[in-house]
Amino acid sequence: MVLEDKIAIVTGAGAGLGRCMALELAREGADVAIWDVHGDSATDTQIEVEKLGRRALAMAVDVADGDAVQASVEKVIADWGRIDILINNAGICQKEAIEAISEDQWDRIMAVNLKGTFLCSRAVMPIMKLQREGRIINMGSVSGKIGGIAAGAHYAASKAGVMCFTKSLARELAPFSVTANGIAPGVVETDMTRDLSCGEWEDYLDGIPLNRIGEAKDVARVAVFLASPDAAYLTGEIIDVNGGQFMD
Ligand SMILES: NC(=O)c1ccc[n+]([C@@H]2O[C@H](COP(=O)([O-])OP(=O)(O)OC[C@H]3O[C@@H](n4cnc5c(N)ncnc54)[C@H](O)[C@@H]3O)[C@@H](O)[C@H]2O)c1
């Protein structure tokens, strides 16, 4: 187990990639604070993590709410004493033509995907700097590199922001031996992509050299690697997990 007794926070961990990452971290020995805007789904993940023999803390947190984020980080520190890993995974997506995007839709996507990543990172930075140890892992997207194909322009722009923010984080945290990296998934089967694709995957497969849609575990194992001692000398990197759909 490469994460024995590490303390992790995973945002948006009530479903999809976040739940899978919470479970993989727990399998590797971490205790996990499970944040989700839907408290019930966070509790479901908590039960699964506890079945793996690790401690879990389900918390209803909207990552776009700075006060809630700050209070929730303080609760994790009060209960467990430290924070070793933050995975900024919570995200929302819409498929919308640019001319159809309302200001409210633009603002909410930015608030959850980009501002949420900033707020959660800012809140854990003091403890990670004090520990002189910590890992921040941000969820980007292939659409943040090439523009939205399935997703809207507001989503793609928010993910480009997340990936650039990751590099600024990496620069500021490096003097404290804290790393910040990102993952840019392609198409991975979750509720989010089932909504976007309406279950029609054939259109996507044409552009994926490995000729399959990603599974949540494909992403989760890369997150485990980034959180592990093997990734100690890696910072400011964005790892594509996309079956070869986009290579840069
Ligand atoms: N699935 C993919 O193909 C794919 C591809 C690229 C990037 N991503 C990114 O990976 C992350 C996870 O995606 P997913 O496919 O698992 O999505 P999902 O919709 O299946 O799950 C997202 C989770 O985040 C939670 N959430 C939403 N808004 C929140 C908020 N304000 N505060 C806290 N939690 C909130 C939801 O309740 C849900 O549990 C997202 O950031 C997404 O943009 C996914």
The ligand as an SDF file (V2000), in Angstrom:
LIG
                    3D

 44 48  0  0  0  0  0  0  0  0999 V2000
  -16.0550   11.7140  -17.2880 N   0  0  0  0  0  0  0  0  0  0  0  0
  -15.2450   12.2390  -18.1750 C   0  0  0  0  0  0  0  0  0  0  0  0
  -15.1510   11.7820  -19.3190 O   0  0  0  0  0  0  0  0  0  0  0  0
  -14.3960   13.4270  -17.8180 C   0  0  0  0  0  0  0  0  0  0  0  0
  -13.4990   13.8890  -18.7890 C   0  0  0  0  0  0  0  0  0  0  0  0
  -12.6860   14.9780  -18.4860 C   0  0  0  0  0  0  0  0  0  0  0  0
  -12.7710   15.5820  -17.2440 C   0  0  0  0  0  0  0  0  0  0  0  0
  -13.6700   15.1240  -16.3360 N   0  0  0  0  0  0  0  0  0  0  0  0
  -13.7230   15.8130  -15.0400 C   0  0  0  0  0  0  0  0  0  0  0  0
  -13.6110   14.8870  -13.9870 O   0  0  0  0  0  0  0  0  0  0  0  0
  -14.3610   15.3420  -12.8530 C   0  0  0  0  0  0  0  0  0  0  0  0
  -15.3540   14.2770  -12.4300 C   0  0  0  0  0  0  0  0  0  0  0  0
  -16.2420   14.0220  -13.5080 O   0  0  0  0  0  0  0  0  0  0  0  0
  -17.2990   12.8330  -13.4910 P   0  0  0  0  0  0  0  0  0  0  0  0
  -17.3880   12.3630  -14.8890 O   0  0  0  0  0  0  0  0  0  0  0  0
  -17.0030   11.8810  -12.4060 O   0  0  0  0  0  0  0  0  0  0  0  0
  -18.6290   13.6580  -13.1590 O   0  0  0  0  0  0  0  0  0  0  0  0
  -19.9630   13.2060  -12.3930 P   0  0  0  0  0  0  0  0  0  0  0  0
  -20.9950   14.1960  -12.8130 O   0  0  0  0  0  0  0  0  0  0  0  0
  -20.2190   11.7560  -12.6290 O   0  0  0  0  0  0  0  0  0  0  0  0
  -19.5810   13.4340  -10.8640 O   0  0  0  0  0  0  0  0  0  0  0  0
  -19.2640   14.7170  -10.3700 C   0  0  0  0  0  0  0  0  0  0  0  0
  -19.4950   14.7880   -8.8700 C   0  0  0  0  0  0  0  0  0  0  0  0
  -19.2010   16.1280   -8.4620 O   0  0  0  0  0  0  0  0  0  0  0  0
  -20.2420   16.5650   -7.5980 C   0  0  0  0  0  0  0  0  0  0  0  0
  -20.3610   18.0220   -7.6420 N   0  0  0  0  0  0  0  0  0  0  0  0
  -20.9210   18.7800   -8.6390 C   0  0  0  0  0  0  0  0  0  0  0  0
  -20.8840   20.0630   -8.2940 N   0  0  0  0  0  0  0  0  0  0  0  0
  -20.2910   20.1490   -7.0870 C   0  0  0  0  0  0  0  0  0  0  0  0
  -19.9870   21.2280   -6.2060 C   0  0  0  0  0  0  0  0  0  0  0  0
  -20.3100   22.4870   -6.4950 N   0  0  0  0  0  0  0  0  0  0  0  0
  -19.3530   20.9400   -5.0390 N   0  0  0  0  0  0  0  0  0  0  0  0
  -19.0480   19.6590   -4.7000 C   0  0  0  0  0  0  0  0  0  0  0  0
  -19.3510   18.6060   -5.4870 N   0  0  0  0  0  0  0  0  0  0  0  0
  -19.9590   18.8480   -6.6630 C   0  0  0  0  0  0  0  0  0  0  0  0
  -21.4880   15.8770   -8.1260 C   0  0  0  0  0  0  0  0  0  0  0  0
  -22.5270   15.8470   -7.1460 O   0  0  0  0  0  0  0  0  0  0  0  0
  -20.9510   14.4970   -8.4860 C   0  0  0  0  0  0  0  0  0  0  0  0
  -20.9850   13.6250   -7.3650 O   0  0  0  0  0  0  0  0  0  0  0  0
  -15.0110   16.6550  -13.2970 C   0  0  0  0  0  0  0  0  0  0  0  0
  -14.1980   17.7290  -12.9010 O   0  0  0  0  0  0  0  0  0  0  0  0
  -15.0270   16.5400  -14.7970 C   0  0  0  0  0  0  0  0  0  0  0  0
  -15.0670   17.7920  -15.4270 O   0  0  0  0  0  0  0  0  0  0  0  0
  -14.4820   14.0640  -16.5920 C   0  0  0  0  0  0  0  0  0  0  0  0
  1  2  1  0
  2  3  2  0
  2  4  1  0
  4  5  1  0
  4 44  2  0
  5  6  2  0
  6  7  1  0
  7  8  2  0
  8  9  1  0
  8 44  1  0
  9 10  1  0
  9 42  1  0
 10 11  1  0
 11 12  1  0
 11 40  1  0
 12 13  1  0
 13 14  1  0
 14 15  2  0
 14 16  1  0
 14 17  1  0
 17 18  1  0
 18 19  2  0
 18 20  1  0
 18 21  1  0
 21 22  1  0
 22 23  1  0
 23 24  1  0
 23 38  1  0
 24 25  1  0
 25 26  1  0
 25 36  1  0
 26 27  1  0
 26 35  1  0
 27 28  2  0
 28 29  1  0
 29 30  1  0
 29 35  2  0
 30 31  1  0
 30 32  2  0
 32 33  1  0
 33 34  2  0
 34 35  1  0
 36 37  1  0
 36 38  1  0
 38 39  1  0
 40 41  1  0
 40 42  1  0
 42 43  1  0
M  CHG  2   8   1  16  -1
M  END
$$$$
